[in-house]
Amino acid sequence: MAKSINPNGLDITPYIDHTLLNQTATPEQIQQCCYEAERYKFASVCVFPSYVKLAKELLQGKSTKLSTVIGFPTGATTSKVKLYEAQEAVENGATELDVVINLSWLKIGKTEELHREIAEICEETGQTVKAIIETSVLTEEEKCLAVEVLMDTGIAYIKTSTGWYGGATVADIELIKSVTKGRIGIKASGGISTYQQAVDLIVAGATRLGTSRAVDILKTETQKES
């Protein structure tokens, strides 16, 4: 297990997808989210597809990338619907797609269908895809199987969770890393609420962090140091 350390004052900001996935989010909140992401130099903003156009306008000329979610949060929509949703999101300005896999297919062994669905989204959109495997509802064997099936679909990241059914753990990141062996990135998401937790996940192997609490985490850590 990774130790609770802060190696050389690790700057977590470049790892963070600043997330606002609240069904009642307002345009003003999206604006604030985009402002914060650029101010702190987070990796991306992650919003629902319906707010991608607005976020693109707000991030025009900025370094922050624009992420959205596909098939969220269940992954149970059809492949055609997911593909359309992904293509529309890209047309509206998204450059990163966090796609929930069909967990039922994984559970019942329909791995060819699972592979085909995600590979098609990667191929047809040509954008950065993060496949969400929802670790909290999988056995260790299923987690490993999911990673093995998805690694050669064209995805850039395995993502642990939607955050709706549980969150990222150091143990899950270490397990995923043992399978990926650095071939693709790993996004830890869900329940990340402290600086030390973020550091521990990065030390374990996470190359991205998804959290809606990034600003609070940084402010709290700054107060500790002052």
C-alpha positions in Angstrom: 0.0 0.0 0.0 1.2 3.5 -0.7 2.3 5.5 2.3 0.7 8.7 3.4 3.4 11.1 2.2 3.7 14.3 0.4 6.8 13.8 -1.9 8.6 17.1 -2.2 5.5 19.3 -1.8 3.6 17.6 -4.7 1.6 20.0 -6.8 -1.7 18.2 -7.4 -3.3 20.9 -9.6 -2.2 19.5 -13.0 -3.8 16.2 -12.2 -7.2 17.5 -11.5 -10.4 17.4 -13.6 -12.4 20.1 -11.9 -15.8 18.5 -11.8 -19.4 19.9 -11.7 -21.8 17.1 -12.2 -24.8 18.4 -10.3 -28.1 18.0 -12.0 -29.3 21.4 -10.7 -26.1 23.3 -11.7 -26.8 26.7 -13.1 -24.9 28.6 -15.8 -23.5 30.8 -13.1 -22.0 27.8 -11.4 -20.6 26.5 -14.7 -19.0 29.9 -15.2 -17.5 29.8 -11.7 -16.2 26.3 -12.3 -14.5 27.3 -15.5 -13.0 30.4 -13.9 -11.6 28.3 -11.0 -10.1 25.7 -13.4 -8.2 28.3 -15.3 -7.2 30.2 -12.2 -5.7 27.1 -10.6 -4.5 25.6 -13.8 -6.4 22.3 -13.4 -6.2 19.8 -16.2 -9.8 20.1 -17.3 -13.3 21.1 -16.4 -15.8 18.2 -16.4 -19.5 19.1 -16.9 -22.7 17.4 -18.2 -23.1 17.3 -22.0 -25.9 20.0 -21.9 -23.3 22.5 -20.6 -20.5 21.7 -23.0 -21.3 24.6 -25.4 -21.3 27.1 -22.6 -18.1 25.7 -21.1 -16.4 25.9 -24.5 -17.3 29.6 -24.8 -16.0 30.2 -21.3 -12.8 28.4 -21.9 -12.1 29.9 -25.3 -8.4 30.7 -25.6 -7.6 29.1 -22.2 -5.3 26.2 -21.5 -7.9 24.2 -19.5 -9.4 21.2 -21.4 -13.1 20.4 -21.6 -14.4 17.1 -20.4 -17.9 15.7 -20.4 -19.5 12.4 -19.4 -21.1 9.8 -21.7 -23.7 7.2 -20.7 -23.5 8.7 -17.2 -23.9 7.4 -14.5 -25.2 3.9 -15.3 -23.5 3.0 -18.6 -26.7 1.2 -19.5 -27.8 3.1 -22.5 -27.3 1.5 -25.9 -24.1 1.7 -27.9 -25.8 3.8 -30.6 -27.0 6.3 -28.0 -23.6 6.5 -26.4 -21.9 7.0 -29.7 -24.3 9.8 -30.7 -23.9 11.4 -27.3 -20.1 11.3 -27.7 -20.1 12.6 -31.2 -22.5 15.5 -30.3 -20.3 16.3 -27.3 -17.2 16.6 -29.5 -19.1 18.7 -32.0 -20.1 21.0 -29.2 -16.5 21.4 -28.0 -15.6 18.5 -25.7 -12.0 17.2 -26.1 -12.2 14.5 -23.3 -15.0 12.0 -22.9 -15.5 10.1 -19.6 -17.6 7.1 -20.8 -19.3 4.7 -18.4 -18.9 1.1 -19.6 -21.8 -1.3 -19.8 -21.3 -3.0 -16.4 -23.9 -5.7 -17.1 -21.9 -6.8 -20.2 -18.8 -7.1 -18.0 -20.7 -9.1 -15.4 -22.1 -11.6 -17.8 -19.0 -12.0 -19.9 -20.1 -10.1 -23.1 -16.5 -8.7 -23.4 -16.5 -8.6 -27.2 -19.5 -6.3 -27.1 -17.9 -4.2 -24.4 -14.7 -3.8 -26.3 -16.5 -3.0 -29.5 -18.6 -0.2 -27.9 -15.7 1.6 -26.4 -13.4 1.1 -29.4 -16.0 2.6 -31.7 -16.4 5.7 -29.6 -12.6 6.1 -29.5 -12.3 5.6 -33.3 -15.3 7.8 -34.3 -14.5 10.7 -32.1 -10.7 10.7 -32.1 -10.7 12.4 -28.7 -9.3 11.4 -25.3 -11.5 8.7 -23.8 -11.6 7.7 -20.2 -13.5 4.4 -19.6 -15.3 4.4 -16.2 -15.4 0.9 -14.8 -17.2 1.7 -11.4 -14.8 -0.3 -9.2 -17.1 -0.2 -6.1 -19.6 -2.6 -7.8 -16.9 -5.0 -9.2 -15.0 -7.9 -7.7 -11.2 -7.8 -7.9 -11.3 -10.3 -10.8 -13.9 -8.2 -12.7 -11.8 -5.1 -12.2 -8.8 -6.8 -13.8 -10.9 -8.2 -16.6 -12.4 -4.8 -17.4 -8.9 -3.2 -17.6 -7.6 -6.1 -19.8 -10.5 -5.8 -22.2 -10.4 -2.0 -22.4 -6.7 -1.4 -22.7 -6.4 -1.9 -26.4 -9.7 -0.1 -27.4 -7.9 3.2 -27.9 -8.8 4.7 -24.5 -6.3 7.1 -22.8 -7.4 6.3 -19.2 -9.1 3.8 -17.0 -11.3 5.7 -14.6 -12.3 4.2 -11.3 -15.7 5.6 -10.6 -18.6 7.9 -11.4 -18.7 9.0 -7.8 -22.3 8.0 -7.5 -21.8 4.5 -6.1 -18.6 4.9 -4.3 -15.1 6.3 -4.9 -11.5 5.7 -5.6 -9.3 3.8 -3.3 -5.5 3.4 -3.1 -6.0 -0.4 -3.4 -7.9 0.0 -6.6 -5.3 2.3 -8.2 -2.6 -0.1 -7.2 -4.5 -3.0 -8.7 -5.2 -1.2 -12.0 -1.6 -0.1 -12.2 -0.5 -3.7 -11.8 -2.5 -4.6 -14.9 -1.9 -1.5 -17.1 1.8 -1.4 -16.3 2.0 2.2 -17.5 0.4 1.6 -20.9 -2.5 4.0 -20.3 -3.4 6.6 -17.7 -5.4 6.0 -14.6 -8.0 8.4 -13.3 -9.0 8.2 -9.7 -12.5 9.7 -9.1 -15.1 9.8 -6.4 -14.9 10.9 -2.8 -11.6 12.8 -3.0 -11.9 15.4 -0.3 -8.5 16.0 1.2 -5.0 16.9 0.0 -3.4 13.8 1.5 -5.9 11.6 -0.1 -5.1 13.1 -3.5 -1.4 12.7 -2.9 -1.8 9.1 -1.8 -3.8 8.3 -5.0 -1.1 9.9 -7.2 1.7 8.0 -5.4 -0.3 4.8 -5.9 -0.4 5.4 -9.7 -3.2 7.8 -10.5 -2.3 10.2 -13.4 -5.6 12.2 -13.2 -8.0 13.0 -10.3 -11.7 13.8 -10.6 -13.1 15.9 -7.8 -15.7 18.6 -7.2 -13.8 19.7 -4.1 -10.5 20.8 -5.6 -10.7 24.4 -4.6 -11.6 23.5 -1.0 -8.8 21.0 -0.9 -6.2 23.5 -2.0 -7.5 26.2 0.4 -7.5 23.9 3.3 -3.9 22.8 2.6 -2.8 26.4 2.2 -4.3 27.3 5.5 -2.3 24.4 7.1 0.9 25.6 5.7 0.4 29.3 6.7 
